[in-house]
Amino acid sequence: MGNIKRMNTLGKKSCLALCLLCAAHFVAAQDSGGSDVDLEKLSETVNVLQGAQDPELTLQSVSTVSGKRLEHRPVFMMESTLDGVLPGLYVDMSQGYPTEQRSLSVRGTTPIILVDGIPRSDVNLPASQIESVSVIKDGLGLSMMGMSSGNGVVYIKTKRGQYSSLKIDFTAQLAFNRQIFRPDFLDSYSWASMLNEALVNDGRQPLYSQTDLELYRTGASPYTHPNVDWQDVLLRNTAPTQQYNLNLSGGGKTARYFIDLNVYDQAGFLNQDNSLNSYQTRENFKKYSLRVNTDISITDHTLLKVGLFGQMFRETTPGKAMMGSIYRDMYTIPNNAFPVFNPDGTLGGTPVYADDNLYGQTILSGYNLYPKTDFNLDISLEHHFQGRLKGLYLSGTYSYNSSYRENLERSKTFAVYSYWKDPTNPNAEEVYQQMASAGAQNNKTSYSRLNRMQYAEFALGYDFHIAKHNFKTKALYAYNDYMVSAKNIPLRKNAFSFRAEYNYDRRFLAEFAMSGMSLNTLKPGHQWGAFPSAGIGWNLHKEKWFNVPAINAMKLRATFGLNGSDGTGAYYRSGTGTLSNYYYNYLKYYSYPSNTNAYFGKTPAGNAILTESNMPYVVQWEKRTRWNAGVDMELFNHSLFVTAEYFHNNYSDGLSIPAGKGSNSVIGMTLPYQNIAKSRRSGLELDLTYNKKWNDFSFTASANATLYWTKILANGENQYPEAYMQRVGEPISQVFGYVCDGFFQNQEEIDQYLDITSIPDYKPQPGDLKYRDLNGDHVLDGKDVTGIGTRGPLVDYGIFLGAEWKGLAFSMQWSGRGNVQTTSKTMPFTSNAQGSYGQALVEHLDYWTPENRDASYPRLSIGNSYNERTSTFWLQNASYLRLKNVEISYTLPQKWTKPIHISGLKFFVNGYNLLTICGIKDRDPELLSFTNGTSSGIIPNTKAYNIGINIQF
């Protein structure tokens, strides 16, 4: 505990030091800079690993978007701004809770994130600090990441100061959020009526009498027969978000600086009662970010860069449970379970729902506070030699990163009473019974993360040319030391890498890269791997014979690379992931199982026993063989930019337990992982951008799309009885299930079916689903399960449109997925966390009856596993197109603002997630389920209406 307190104190001191350094850097840079000067525009470069390249000469598959495109979004997590903006990058929005990380996918796999070339944990930067975001996708571009390169890289470049006088930029925003696609649940009368029908269909007695149903319908006895819309009780319709940003930049010949302060405050949707508590119980999310980037020219050829970043989060939730648990109960407890309050004002409950009153959970259970702190320090020094050594340079980089997560629990219990009075007898006695009692407030502190990462890099480069032959070479050593917690041995990586670039007269291009990397958690003798790559290209427009007026530039390129994946991509992202599969698993472990004893002697006494807890196994990194071919073109006087690529990625030595062999009753433990899986991902990628300006009017349109096919090549599975049951040869995400031929409409259809095909342990009724006996053995069983999903390509795409005229600007960003299928379903009355009958949705009213033969759901039943089997009946098209952001802004003419010493004044209004086009009615296509079983509820995504002002001095 002493170490933890010292780390907390150190974090506070670090934040103070960060503020002081901001002031010092600002003063130093201002002293060294003078008046404004006109600077030549820096040539555009492409962000690549350990450097940058001229876009005309690059062979790698890299897509980049400016940070400007990401600004003015009222979102807490950085990745929510990236949806649809880059080809090959998909953002999973399947969880609407603001602080939940959105999963990123690059051509189908989870990437590692680099900020200014350094792998980071829990990256969540404000858009105001981002210069650009790049996605590196091919084997050549990823090669220098060695065994951490297998799943792609998202490369974030932060803003830095430029040679100019002091520039001040201030932005204030206010947004109003609304949850989208909230579930629509049945009222108590409809729910009870349907439950009775389901019980009768199952041959059981109805639970509610006609008197009960009438009381639910009329609402005449709201305490004994309640009808509580928990969403209406607990949630408000709108929640505000405030965001403020101030940055200062500028400098002179000696030093340049960029300082950015961002404050983000998002209120949640839970109602709260300030008269009952002196503290906040509503969920709330605050984020304070400060970045200071300073470039100091020690000499004309020696540059020192210092980057400081500090971020503090403060998340507040009710004390009774995590937000997911509150939403779970909100979605699964029926309206008639208990009243919010009893007649005497106490909280309502029942023996089944003893301490589950949701009003108590959200308002009377205390609170939890989650402080989170991130701190990064980057220092780099680069020197370029002159004279006879011109072209030779040396650089060194050191980075220190820490991440701290704390939980302050201030929860308490609350009193709950059940209430009963015979509603048919006005003179009946009222009966109260205590279900749960109130308790004192807890005062606990725990720590979930105490991360530390140190990164060091040393590079030697030499750039030279001989006549028209141009060479760039770079050799690099990198060391990474990452400790996720004090109880873990640090993850350590050593890497040596080399890259050589060549071009002849900027026409013929070639590049070679090679890296060797080690991981300390692997078995000695198996820790090092080599990862080569190469690429070639041809700038056709440089040829004298190439004379196509419409084509201003055209480049053909192809690359190949061998990359590795050791599970650290997701590990760096959140401290979790598949690293445990690589963590000293060649060692034997023993444990003391709880409640397991051995007894010896005449007077037996329990003795703790030591048992084996694992089967040691030797693993290596997974291998990725990537082929990539592309064409880049600029057409019609540089107004149209086109990039088209084909990629073919083979994945081998995938770490997996052989399919269908997850446990072994002979050895008594789970089988170990093995490097046996093989798969393939291949596809096409297209990126189009059109820019045009006519006098005062400018227009931009861009579209990107990635189509990719996947295929399982090996997974260790046994031979299935039927060929169509094999997973090998199918898409990676293929859905397996039964082929459904609709409903049994009557008993005659059932009899005809059963005359040919038997259904073990089940007797169908009219309204049940009718499955096809695929193998013709006259028995419906697991041998009739086949791949029922699409075998076509998954399509990720985005569209951007922008226009500007005399200060008036308009832009919109769309994001979509095509050829997506789901079998997600929510069945009525599914048992909830309390073990009782769960909720039902309004959509469940469309169930099969003899009068409703083309229904959306089978006949009513309780826990009917036969009808709930995965089948083509439940298969739906989940493709969608979503309007991620639309903005209108107006910048006042400078002739109006200059007299008041303002260089720019812009007003803007935008909307986020305003429109979703999808074939699934009343559901969010990215968030199709409302709960994760009985463990947690899934919080809806939001849309937002945002207004703001930007002032520049």
C-alpha positions, 0 to 999 in steps of 0.5 A, a space after each residue: 500500500 505504501 508503494 501505491 500511495 507513493 505512486 499516487 503522490 508521484 502522479 500528482 507531482 508529475 502533473 505539477 511538474 508538467 504545468 511548470 514545464 509548459 510555462 518554461 517551454 512557452 517562455 523559452 520559445 517566445 524569447 527565441 522567436 520574433 516576428 511573423 514570417 512567410 514560410 514555404 509549405 512543408 512538403 507532404 509526407 507519409 507517416 511510416 514506422 520509424 520515419 516518414 516518406 515522400 508520398 511519390 516514392 512510398 511503396 507501403 500501404 498507408 492511408 492517412 486522414 488529417 486531424 481536422 476531420 476528427 474535430 468537433 465530435 462530442 465523444 469521450 473515446 478517441 476511436 469514436 471519431 475514426 469511424 468511416 474515415 480511413 480505408 481498411 479501418 473499422 470501429 466497433 460501436 457495439 457498446 454505448 457506454 462512454 468510457 468503454 473502448 471501441 474495438 479497432 480492426 485493420 483489415 479484420 484484425 486488432 491493431 497496435 496503436 502508436 503515438 509519435 512512433 511509440 506503442 501506447 497503452 489506453 490511447 485516448 487523445 483529444 482530436 485537438 492534439 492530433 495532426 494526423 492518423 494513419 493506418 499501416 496495413 501491408 507487410 513491408 510497412 509493418 515489418 519493423 514492428 517485428 512480432 508485434 506487427 501481425 495485426 496492423 498499426 494505427 499511427 497517430 501523429 500529434 501536433 507540433 509548433 511552427 515558426 510563427 508568432 504566438 497563436 492562440 486557439 480557443 474552442 467551446 462546445 455544448 452538446 445534447 445527447 440522446 440515447 438511440 434505439 432504447 428497447 420498447 418493453 411490454 406493459 404489465 397487462 400485456 406481459 402477464 397475458 403473454 406469460 399465461 399463454 406461454 405457460 398454457 402452451 407448455 402444459 402448465 397452469 397460468 400464473 395470473 388470474 383474470 382479476 390480476 389481469 384486470 388490475 394490471 389493465 386498469 392500474 386500479 391497484 398500483 402497489 400490488 399490481 404495479 406497471 413500472 416503466 423503469 426506463 421512464 423512472 430512471 432515465 432522462 431523455 437528454 444529457 449535456 456534454 461540455 468541451 473546452 479546448 485552448 491551445 497555444 503554438 508558435 516559436 522561432 528559429 531556436 524553439 517551437 512549441 505547441 501547448 494544448 489543454 482540453 477539458 471534457 465533461 459529459 453528464 449521464 442519463 440517470 436521474 438523481 435527487 440532490 435533496 437526498 444526497 450531498 454527492 452525485 450519484 448520476 454517472 458522469 465522465 470528466 477528462 482533463 488533457 494537457 499536451 506540451 510538444 517542444 522542438 529546440 534547435 540546439 544547432 542548425 543540425 541538432 534538434 531536441 524534441 520534448 513531448 509531455 502529455 498528462 491526462 486525468 479521468 474522473 468517472 462517477 457511477 451509483 454505488 450499488 452496482 456497475 452501470 452494466 448491472 443497472 441496465 441489465 436489471 432495467 431490461 430484464 425485470 418486468 414492469 409488474 415485479 414490484 412498485 418503485 415505492 410502497 404506500 408509506 414511501 418505502 422502497 418496494 420489493 419482493 422476496 425474489 427482488 429483495 434488494 433489486 429496487 432500481 430506484 434504490 440502486 441508482 439514487 440511494 446506494 452511494 457512489 463509486 469514483 474511478 480516478 484514472 491518470 495517464 502520463 507520458 514523457 518523450 525525449 528525442 535528440 537527432 543530429 545530422 552531420 555535415 561536410 563529408 559526412 553529410 547524409 549521415 544522422 544519429 537519433 535517440 529516443 526515450 519514452 516513459 509512460 505510466 497508467 494508473 486506475 483506482 476505484 474509490 467505493 462509497 457504496 451503501 445498502 438501502 432498506 426495501 419492503 414488500 407490501 400486500 393488501 387484498 385489492 378486492 377488499 377495501 378493508 383488508 389489512 396492509 402487510 409490510 415485510 422487510 426484504 433488505 436493510 439500510 447500512 453504513 456507507 463503505 469507504 474502500 479503495 482498490 487499484 485495477 492498474 498500475 502500468 509502466 512502460 519505458 521505451 528506448 530507441 537508437 537509430 543510425 541513418 545514411 541518405 545519399 545519391 550517386 547520379 540518379 541513384 538515390 538511397 536512404 538507409 536506416 538501422 535501429 535498435 529498440 527496447 520496450 519494457 512494459 509492466 502491467 502491474 506490480 505482481 507481473 514480470 515486465 514484458 520486455 522486447 529487444 528489436 534490431 531492424 534495418 530499412 533501405 529505400 532506393 529509387 532511380 530518378 524517382 521512376 523505379 522504386 525499391 525498398 527492403 526492411 528486416 527486423 529481429 525481435 525477442 520476447 522475454 516471456 517465451 521459452 529460451 531458445 524460442 524468443 527470437 524471430 526474423 521478419 523480412 519484407 520487400 517492395 518494388 514500384 514504378 512511377 509511370 508518369 516519369 517515363 518520357 513515353 507516358 503522355 496521358 493528359 488526364 493522368 498527372 501521376 500514376 504509380 504501380 507498387 507491390 510488397 511482400 512481408 512476413 510479420 508476427 503477432 504475439 498477442 500484445 496489440 490488445 494488451 497494449 490497448 487495455 492491459 488485456 488480450 491474448 498475452 496470457 497465452 504467451 506468458 511463461 507457459 512453458 513452466 509448470 504451475 501448481 495451486 491450492 484449490 479452494 475447498 479441496 482437502 486430503 484426509 489422513 490418519 485415524 482421526 482424519 483432518 483436512 489438509 490442503 493439497 497441491 495440484 497441477 494447474 496447467 499443462 506446459 506448452 511451448 509457443 511462438 508468435 503467430 505468422 502473417 504472410 502479406 502480399 499487397 499490390 496497388 496503383 496510385 493515380 492523380 487525375 484531371 489536373 490533380 483534382 482526383 486522387 485514386 488508390 486501389 489495392 489488392 491484398 492477400 494475407 495468409 495467417 499461420 501458426 495461429 495459437 488455438 486449442 484444437 477445435 472440439 478438443 477443449 477439455 480432456 476427462 482423462 488428464 483432468 484439465 484443459 488441453 494447452 494451446 498450440 500453433 496450429 491454426 491457419 486462415 486467409 484474409 484477402 480483398 480489395 480496397 479503394 480510396 477516392 478523393 475529389 477536390 475542386 475549387 471554383 472562385 470562392 467555392 470549394 468542394 471535396 468528396 471522398 469515398 473508401 471501401 474495403 471488401 475482404 473474404 476470409 477462409 479457415 484453412 486449418 483449426 485442428 478439427 476432426 473429420 465431421 460425419 458430413 462434409 458440410 459440417 466442417 469449419 475448415 474451408 468456411 469464412 472465419 465468422 461463418 454462422 452454423 445452424 439449421 436450415 429452417 423451412 418456416 413454421 409447423 402450421 398445423 398438426 397435419 404438417 407435424 404428423 407428415 414430418 414425423 412420419 419421415 423424421 424423428 426429433 429426439 426428446 421433443 414433440 413439436 406443436 403448431 407454431 414451432 419451427 420446422 428444420 430440414 434433415 440435411 443428411 437424410 438419415 431421418 433424425 434431426 440432430 447435430 449432423 444437420 447443422 451447416 454453414 448458413 451465413 453468407 460466403 461473400 465479402 464483408 464490406 466496410 466503407 465510408 463517405 465524406 462530403 464537404 463544401 465551402 463558400 465565403 466562410 460558410 462551410 458544410 461537411 458530412 461523414 457517413 460510415 457503413 458495413 455491407 453483407 453483414 448477417 446476424 442471428 442475434 435474438 431476444 426471446 421473451 421471458 428469458 430467466 433474469 439474474 434473479 432467476 425469475 421470468 424476464 422481460 418481453 419486448 413489444 416486438 414479441 407481440 408478433 408471435 405465431 398463432 393460427 391467425 398470425 401464421 407469418 409471424 416474427 416469433 414462434 409460438 409462445 413458450 418458456 425457455 424453448 431451446 428447440 425454437 431457439 436453436 441457431 437457424 436460418 429463421 433467425 438470420 437477418 441482414 445487419 448491413 447499415 449506413 450511418 450518418 456519423 457527423 454533419 456540420 454547418 459552420 460560418 467563419 466571419 470575414 477577417 475585415 470584421 474581426 481584425 479591428 478587434 484583434 481576432 484573426 478568426 471567429 467561427 460558429 458551428 453546429 453539428 450532429 453526431 449519429 443522427 441517422 441510421 439506415 438498416 433493414 432491422 427495425 427498431 434495433 441498432 445494427 451495431 448493438 443488436 442485443 440488449 444484455 450479455 446474458 445475465 451478467 450485464 446490460 448493454 448501454 445504447 449508443 447515442 446521438 448528439 446535437 452540438 453547438 460551438 465557437 472557435 476563436 483564434 488570436 
